[in-house]
Amino acid sequence: MKKVICQLSVSLDGFFEGPEHQLDWHLVDEEFNAYAIETLRASRTLIMGRHTYELMAGYWPTAEGNHPVVKDLMNQTPKLVFSRTLKAVDWQQSTLAVGSPAEETARLKRGRGGGLLWVGGSSLAAAFLEQGLLDELRLIVTPVLLGKGRTVLDAITRRHSLKLLSARSFKSGSVILAYQPLPR
């Protein structure tokens, strides 16, 4: 059965992005690229909101200096985009969602085969968490202090208890913490 997983990078002081939406603090090296390739190959669909889609669609089709396999996987993996304002999506393998997150997730989970459904973007991840649609939350804790910015999952409206599934550290000092949201 497919698992719905959200993965977000977070600074040590809890920020998802810098005050000017900066993401230049993410640590990407060969070890991280190997992890990215492993997870992208296991992914069946990347699920994202408008903002994340626009950032990714503006970067990955012509990405320079990044690992070529990661670039190919990002471009070739099917993508489902949730937006109230976009009328069309043109990044290869992208589809605009027609149903609600709950409807689309149920449809994707019923599809053939296993694999992962990756939810990207803090706002959409918060919506999936609030609606009980996430099977796993992965936080990539990066050893940097930003001082200010947007906090990770700042759109949640209530407390969510989590169970630690695993912790994986990289030579860079980043740590991936995988959690399972617990039922209320």
N, C-alpha and C positions, 0 to 999 in steps of 0.2 A: 504494500500500500504506500502511496505517496505521502511524504511528510511536508508540511508547510513550515519553512524555516525562514526566519528573518536574521540577517547578519548586518550589524552596524559597527562602525568604528567609533570609539569614544576616547577622549583624552582622559588622563588620570584624574583631572578635576571635573569630569562628567559632561564635557561638551561634545556634541555631535559635529559641530562646525564652528569656525571662528566667527567673530562679530561681523565680518564682511562676507560671510558664507565661505570662508577659506577651508580648503581640504588639503592644502599643501603640506600638512603635518603628518599625513599617513606615511607609514614606513613600508615601502615596497622594495623587497630584495629577492634574490633567487629562491630563498626558502619560502617566502610568502607567495611568490609566483607558483611554486610547486603546489602549495596548498590551494591556491586559486584554481589551478588547472584541475586538480583532483575534484574539487567541489563543483566546478562548472561542468565537468564531464558527467557528473552524477545528476546534474540538474536537467529537468525536463522543460521548465518554463521559468523565466524571470518575471516577477510581478513587480510593477512599480507605479508610482503616481506621476503626475505631470512634471513636477519639478525635477525629480530624479531622471525621468525619461529625457527631458530637454538637455540636462547636463551630460548624460551618457551618449545620447544621439549626436550631440555636438562634439564629443571627444573620440569615441571608439572607432567610427568608420575610417578616420584618417590618423589615428594615434601614431605618434612617432616616438621611438626610443623605449617603447614598452615591449614586454615579452610577446613575440609574434603569435604563440599558441594562445595566450590569454586574449589577445586582440581578436584572433579568429573565432574563439569560443564565444566571446562577448557579442560578436556580430552575428554568429550563426545560430545561437540558442534562441528559441522562440521567446518572445516577450509579450506580456499582456499589460496594457497601460490603462490605469484608471484616471479619468479626468472629467471634470464638469465643463471645461472650456475648450479643450482640443476637439476639432472636428475630424481630424485625420492624423495618422502617424505614418512616417515614411522610412524610418530606419529599418533595414532589412529584418525580416522575421518578426515584425511588430504588428500587434493587433490592438485596436481600441476596445476596451471592455464594454459590453452592452448591459450586463447585469450588475447587481450589487456585489461587493466583495464576498458575501456569504454564498450567493448563487454561483458566481464564477468559480470560487474555491471548490464547492461541491461538484461542479461539472468537471473541473480539472482532476480532482481526486478520483472520480469515477472512470477516468480514461484508462486505457490499457497501459500495462507496465508499471514499473516502480519508479524510483527516482525522487528528486526533490523539487519543490516549488519554492523559489527564492523570492522573498518579499524585500524590496529595497526602498529606502526612504523612511525617515523618521515619522512623518505624519501618517503615512499609510501603515507602517508597522504598528503604530499606536492604535489605529483603527482596528487592525486585525487582532491585536492583543485584547482590546476592549470587547470585541465581539466573540472571543473564544476561538478564533480561527488559527492561531499559531500552535504548532506542535513543539517548536523549539525556537529559542532566542539565543543567538550567538553574538557576544560582544567582543570586539577586538579592542582590547585596552592597550592604548599606545602610550609609551612613557614620555609624555609631554604634558606640560601645564599651559593651558591657553589663557587662563585668567578671566576670560569672558567669551560669550558666544551663545549658541543655542544648545540647551541641554538635551541629552539623548531622551527620546520618547517623552518630550515635554507636553504632548497632547493627551496623555492619559488622564483620566478623571477620578480614578480610584486606586486603591492599593491592589497589587497583584503579588501573590506569593509564588516563589520559584524554587525549583529543585535543581541543584547543581548536577549536571550529567557528566561533564568533563572539563578539564583545564589543560591547555597545551601552550607551552611557552616557546618562543623563537629566540634565536641568538641576538636579534635586534633589541630584545627586551619587551616586545609586544607579547601579550597573552590573550589567547582566545578562550573565553569562558562560555560554555554551552549550558543553557538552562531549559528546563521544561516548565511551562506555566502550569500551576496547580489549579484544579477546579475550585470554585468559590465554596 
